[in-house]
Amino acid sequence: MVHFHFGKILKIIKTDKDVVSSDSSVQAVVEMWDENQMVLGVEAGIAPQLKVHDVVLVDYNPIPGIPQPIPKQQIVKIVRGKQAKDCWELFKKYHAEKKSKSEEDPQGPGISYSR
């Protein structure tokens, strides 16, 4: 199964006068569509084009060669313009609906007789 998540760039962390690094890798503080915030690595090929407020696609596929499925959690694509806006709004709407349903039924799914 191929699995990706949308996120929005809040801050870019790269080597400069305020950041000392052992390598030239770039990380970003990302707000995910479900309101989680994470610091994720950025693929080197797209790192120079990354900007704050960009919508990005994060690779959540398992790291190959590891028996326990651990997601890569690597920024692999920058999505801009209408496509970025449409995708972000689609997932935010889904999250709002899901959140609203969980507030209506705080117990969540389960077996009714076990409550």
Salt bridges, closest charged atoms under 4 A:
ASP18 OD2 - LYS17 NZ 3.63
GLU31 OE2 - LYS92 NZ 3.77
GLU35 OE2 - HIS95 NE2 3.64
GLU35 OE1 - LYS99 NZ 3.50
ASP54 OD2 - ARG80 NH2 2.85
ASP59 OD2 - LYS72 NZ 3.38
ASP86 OD2 - LYS82 NZ 2.67
GLU89 OE2 - LYS85 NZ 3.93
